[in-house]
Amino acid sequence: MDELGDRSQDVLRADRAQPEFSRRDFLKKAAGVVLAVPAAGALVGSAAAAPRIRVGNAAQPYAGVTLQFAKAPFGNDEKDVISKLLAPFEKKTGIKVVHTIVPWTVEGATYATNYAGPNPFDVSYQTSTDLTGLGTKGVLEVLSTSKWLDSPSFASTKKKFIPNTIKKSTYQGKLYGLPCIIGGTVVYYNKDLLAKAGVKNIPANTTQLRAAAAQVMKNGGSGNWGYQVPMTNKDFNWYFQYHNIHNWGTDIISADGNSVTFTNSAQRNALQAEVNLFLKDKSAPPVGQYSRDDGVALFKAGRVAFLHDEPLRLPEFRSAKLPFKWDFVAPMAAPSGKRTIFSTTGHWVMASKSKNQAAAWELVKFLSSPAFANEFGAHYGWAPVRSDVNTSKGDPQVERINSYVLKTWDGLPTGPKMAQLTDVYGQAIEAAATGNKSVAAALVKAQKDGSAILRS
Amino acid sequence: MSAETAERAWDELTLSPAEYRRAGARYRQQRNLRAYLFVVPYFVPFLAFLVVPLFWSVWLSFNQGGLLDSAKFVGLQNWRVIGADTELTTSIKNTAIYAVEAIFLVFTLALLLALLLNRYRKGSNFFKLALYVPLLAPAVLVGLIWQFVTNYDFGLINVVLVHLGLGRVNIFGNGTTALLAIVGAEVWRGLGFWTLYFLASLQSIPEELLDAARVDGARGFQRFRRVTVPLLKPMLLFAIVIAIIANFQVFDTVYVLTQGGPYESTSTLVWFIWKRLFQFQQTGQGYAAAVLLLAIILGLTAVSFWLLGSRRRRRPREA
């Protein structure tokens, strides 16, 4: 007890020996601590963060920026393909790209509603049919300015673009998107079926194609077809007829864009050549009997001799290991010999309301560059629009497509009403190819409807 | 309490006529306020999502733009453009033909099935469920199913036709058959709903009336014609109104199956509107056509209600 008592007394004494600690002192110290701790924290934090910011500025100039990117896909694997190709870009710039798949069937509605909102896709892919329609509404950034395409820093790159692509995509002096790919169409053929039917030479023009397809119908065996091409408006039939119009030396709209030109003789001849395969020769399945995908399935099953479709079928046919020999040629020439390849042009566009336009332009430049376009174009069989882009990767078939395209490509003139005009043309093709109207009557209706569209 | 005190107390409690009116008004005001408060949860969305967009659409039908760019007043230009567009007249005609065919077919089949289910109760729950399932399927799925039904090579319709020795039909290569395919898909989808509707209507008919008719010697068809049909008429007319409204707005099946083809033969009014609004970005024309559709539906509904009303008005005289 004593020992304990002694010690307790010592403690008490020691406590008493402590200096007086007033309430004011306590408050002063507390205030000091309250102010000092965050200040010290901020100093420590900034000291730690400062070097990181400096490093980020050098290596990742857009660190923290997120871009909304949208595209209608060329294949089911496109999101993975793009993600892989964008990885180095994201690492280098610090930009995070959020990729939205926009199905082709709802493309128009999706972009219309998205661009109407306050936070549109920063970068998206637009074809020449929609490009100027959206651009003239003011939702797309005009790229043909000194800020973007005509800036001194982009001058050397701009020279690498095929001039015709820029020209075809420019409307009233304004370019709303950077051309990135050219598609095209090709005619695939089944070598075995042609051999069975006794067709020795691959046709080069529509007259020869007609004869060859008729020969397949005669000698190729029942259930087989000589020719297949998408012919319903639902399957974008006009897309597969447009080269014919160019080959016959005309277009659906005048050069100045002020009038439609559906009723000239060249236009009638072009459509009649195609319609003959369906209605006169019956070498092709009646319109409506098979959709575009059905037609491709028929070709893969060896039941179609000539299939007119896009080069993007190439990987599909290769991986399917078709049970017959096949190859492809450029779309048929007109009897005069003029042979062009048609496609709309794909463009990378920036939203005028994008809050990160500088970053968006970086993405657009990257998507257009060989670092992205070589591999992307090669994967889907697209031809390049720049001389420094090579999408073939040494593949002879893709090189052949590219050579067709680069030598003879003729695209769709862009304009705010081209989507409507191509729809009118699609209706005319459908009406003529089903036999509902004669070619001349179908085109007269197209002329009337098209003129009304241009006037409105 | 004396009688005098009680009378004075009563006078104090009794309100003067003016006070009575004020109290009454106050009560009615509070009662109305409570009623309005109950209505608010419905009325606010009704205003925000129906009334305001409706008037906004009418306004935009006189403007160019308004969705992607700012609206610019153009007077009647949009109305003139769609008025001159042959696709609009074709679309109205197609929609009307489709509606008549679809309503007639679905009502006939639904009524027959309802009569069967009403008569043969055993296992009827299974059939009710089986009939109702297509209604639960999304329109896209219905479209896909019907692509298989209508396929040229292996579709159900062509397989049956071949077995009957009639040969295959290129359903989507002909305007009439393509429209019938749309009708078929919608009938298939709506059959369950209308069967259950008519079944409920049939079951609401008093059994005594049918018994009385039976006692009077009426046979099956006579009972149906003389008792069932007259009693079903009000329900039938209401069903017609609802069916007209629904069928004039057909879109999803058209979108999936034909996209208006071949040569506009399955282009319906809503498809016409959709194309103008979203495919061509001609918003003013799209809104003008939408207002026109609204006017057509309102007109048809008014006629149907008038017919329904006139029946009701005539009934006492007939009695």
Boltz contact constraints between the chains, C-beta under 6 A:
constraints:
  - contact:
      token1: [A, 108]
      token2: [B, 278]
      max_distance: 6.0
  - contact:
      token1: [A, 108]
      token2: [B, 279]
      max_distance: 6.0
  - contact:
      token1: [A, 109]
      token2: [B, 278]
      max_distance: 6.0
  - contact:
      token1: [A, 112]
      token2: [B, 278]
      max_distance: 6.0
  - contact:
      token1: [A, 115]
      token2: [B, 68]
      max_distance: 6.0
  - contact:
      token1: [A, 116]
      token2: [B, 67]
      max_distance: 6.0
  - contact:
      token1: [A, 116]
      token2: [B, 68]
      max_distance: 6.0
  - contact:
      token1: [A, 133]
      token2: [B, 281]
      max_distance: 6.0
  - contact:
      token1: [A, 137]
      token2: [B, 68]
      max_distance: 6.0
  - contact:
      token1: [A, 137]
      token2: [B, 69]
      max_distance: 6.0
  - contact:
      token1: [A, 138]
      token2: [B, 69]
      max_distance: 6.0
  - contact:
      token1: [A, 139]
      token2: [B, 68]
      max_distance: 6.0
  - contact:
      token1: [A, 232]
      token2: [B, 261]
      max_distance: 6.0
  - contact:
      token1: [A, 233]
      token2: [B, 261]
      max_distance: 6.0
  - contact:
      token1: [A, 234]
      token2: [B, 259]
      max_distance: 6.0
  - contact:
      token1: [A, 234]
      token2: [B, 261]
      max_distance: 6.0
  - contact:
      token1: [A, 286]
      token2: [B, 170]
      max_distance: 6.0
  - contact:
      token1: [A, 286]
      token2: [B, 173]
      max_distance: 6.0
  - contact:
      token1: [A, 287]
      token2: [B, 173]
      max_distance: 6.0
  - contact:
      token1: [A, 288]
      token2: [B, 170]
      max_distance: 6.0
  - contact:
      token1: [A, 288]
      token2: [B, 172]
      max_distance: 6.0
  - contact:
      token1: [A, 288]
      token2: [B, 173]
      max_distance: 6.0
  - contact:
      token1: [A, 288]
      token2: [B, 262]
      max_distance: 6.0
  - contact:
      token1: [A, 289]
      token2: [B, 152]
      max_distance: 6.0
  - contact:
      token1: [A, 289]
      token2: [B, 170]
      max_distance: 6.0
  - contact:
      token1: [A, 289]
      token2: [B, 173]
      max_distance: 6.0
  - contact:
      token1: [A, 419]
      token2: [B, 280]
      max_distance: 6.0
  - contact:
      token1: [A, 420]
      token2: [B, 280]
      max_distance: 6.0
  - contact:
      token1: [A, 427]
      token2: [B, 263]
      max_distance: 6.0
  - contact:
      token1: [A, 430]
      token2: [B, 261]
      max_distance: 6.0
  - contact:
      token1: [A, 430]
      token2: [B, 262]
      max_distance: 6.0
  - contact:
      token1: [A, 430]
      token2: [B, 263]
      max_distance: 6.0
  - contact:
      token1: [A, 431]
      token2: [B, 263]
      max_distance: 6.0
  - contact:
      token1: [A, 434]
      token2: [B, 173]
      max_distance: 6.0
  - contact:
      token1: [A, 434]
      token2: [B, 262]
      max_distance: 6.0
  - contact:
      token1: [A, 436]
      token2: [B, 263]
      max_distance: 6.0
  - contact:
      token1: [A, 452]
      token2: [B, 84]
      max_distance: 6.0
  - contact:
      token1: [A, 456]
      token2: [B, 81]
      max_distance: 6.0
